[in-house]
């Protein structure tokens, strides 16, 4: 079993950058798809970006493509989400999730097996 812990959220202004980290405990990332989702109250959890851990292939939602970058830190067993040119509509709780034995292409929350507790990102206008 794997435990996920997110960090790096906070309050920033529109146009600023922020980097989120997802650390894994219990086992190392291996044949996994690792994704970031986000959720605002009253709405469904929304796919943001994902990475196939073994190959490094990355996938993005249209809304963040070109502004966000997902990456692996294999030495520290972490997945990072670098967010740039932030907008107020990026405000949400951001969650890290693992889809075991996956190619990392899934954009559906229900297909992910493990979740972190989330970290709040607030972008003021």
N, C-alpha and C positions, 0 to 999 in steps of 0.2 A: 504494500500500500504506500501511497505517496501523499505527503502533506505539502500544501502550497502556501506560501506567505508572500503577500504583496507589500510593497513599500514605495515611497516616493511621491505620493499624492500631496496635494496642497492647493492653496489659493494663489492664482496668478492673474495677470491682466491679459486681455486679448492681444495676440501677437507674440506673446512670450512662449518659452519652451519649458518642457518638463520631461523628466525621465522616470519611468516606472520600472521597478524590478520585481521579478517573480523568482523566489528561491524555493528549491525542492528539498524536502527532508524525508527520510525513510528509505528512499532509493534514489538513484541518479536517473535523470532523463535518459531514455534510450530509444526504443522504437516507438516514439510518441509523437503525436501532434500536440503542440502547445499553442494555446490561443489566448488572446485578450478579448474579453467582451465588456460591454458597458451597459448600465441600466439607470434610468431615471425613474422616480416614483410614478407608479401607475402605467408604466410601459413595459413591454417585453425586453428581455435581455438581448442586446444587439451585438452581432459580430463586429469586431474591429480589425483584427489581424491575426494571422497564425503562421507558425513555422514548423516544418518537418525537422525534428531534432537531428535525425541521422544524416540528412542531406543538406539541410539549411535552406530548402526551398521556402519561399515566403509568399503570403497571400494577404490581400488587403480589401477592406470594404471601399467602395467608390468614394464614400464621404471623407475618407482619411488618406486615400492614395496620393502620394506626393508630399504629404505633410508629416505622416507618421512612419517610423521605421522600426520593424521588429528584428531582433537579432539574438544570437546565442552567445553566452559566455561559457564555453565548455570547461574552462579551468575552474570556474566557481559554481558550475551547475545551475546557471541562472538564465532566465529569458528576460530581455530588456525591451521596453517600448519607449523609443525616443519620440516625443511629440513636439512638433514645431508649429509655428503660426497658429496657435490655439485660438479657438473661437468660443464665444459663450455657449453655442450649441454643443460643444464638446463636454460641457459640464455633466458629470455622471459619477456613479460609483463604478470603478474599473475592477474587473475580476480576471484573474489568471485561471486557466482551465487546462486539463490534460485529457486527451483522447488516446487511450492506450492502444498500442499496436496499430497505429494509424499513419496515413500519409500526410496528415495535417491539413487536408483540403476542406474538411467539414466546416460549415458556417452555421450549423444548427446546435443550439445550446444543449438540446436533449441528447446529443450524441457524445457529450463529454462526460467523463467518468469521475473526475475529481475537480474540486473548486477551492480557491482560496476564499478568504473572508472579505476581500474587497478593500479598495482604497479610494477615498473621495478625491475627485478632481473638480475644482470650481474655477471657472474662467469668468472674470468680471469684464464688462464692456467699458 
